[in-house]
Amino acid sequence: DGKEALEQGNYKEASTLLAQVLDKNGENDTARAMYIQAKNLMNAIKFKEDGNYKKAIKLLEEVENTDNGLSSAKRQASKLKKECTNLLEEYENDFKDRKENAKESIKKDKDRLEAEAQKAEEQLRSEEEAQKAEVENQEQGNIEGGSQDNINTETQPSVPPMSNAQPEAQNNTENIN
């Protein structure tokens, strides 16, 4: 009988037997209420197994609030609802913890990346300063080297090239003779 199957927690069997009763007598409100309880309990268990605790809780509340239903089915629904509520709370707490851990991990990664970027910027700045100093030293060396050449040139007398000086000397000696 459908009522017995429902009391024993055989919800599939109960729904099948109660559907047969309703096929014979669609006016039977008690059979209809027990059929709804059996179907909702069966679906609630499936939702619980799938981790869809909110849907399971909603169906279990319907079982608890069913008029003309079995009080033993209502007690089973209350017990199962409490389990689903606890599982939902655990899931939500775990989710919250994972979310917080993810935020912390992101913050640590962000801090690490910012520190690496700052270090890279400092290294780049240091390299740029070293290059700038090297260029300045080279320019300073060119200026100093160039002024020494000018000083040397200014202190040395201007001497005409040898090839021009020799024929003049020869010409001068010929004129003397």
Stockholm file with secondary structure:
# STOCKHOLM 1.0

chainA/1-177         DGKEALEQGNYKEASTLLAQVLDKNGENDTARAMYIQAKNLMNAIKFKEDGNYKKAIKLLEEVENTDNGLSSAKRQASKLKKECTNLLEEYENDFKDRKENAKESIKKDKDRLEAEAQKAEEQLRSEEEAQKAEVENQEQGNIEGGSQDNINTETQPSVPPMSNAQPEAQNNTENIN
#=GR chainA/1-177 SS CHHHHHHTTCHHHHHHHHHHHHHHCTTCHHHHHHHHHHHHHHHHHHHHHTTCHHHHHHHHHHHHTCTTCCHHHHHHHHHHHHHHHHHHHHHHHHHHHHHHHHHHHHHHHHHHHHHHHHHHHHHHHHHHHHHHHHHHHHHHHHHHHHHHHHHHHHHSCCCCCHHHHHHHHHHHHHHHC
#=GC SS_cons         CHHHHHHTTCHHHHHHHHHHHHHHCTTCHHHHHHHHHHHHHHHHHHHHHTTCHHHHHHHHHHHHTCTTCCHHHHHHHHHHHHHHHHHHHHHHHHHHHHHHHHHHHHHHHHHHHHHHHHHHHHHHHHHHHHHHHHHHHHHHHHHHHHHHHHHHHHHSCCCCCHHHHHHHHHHHHHHHC
//
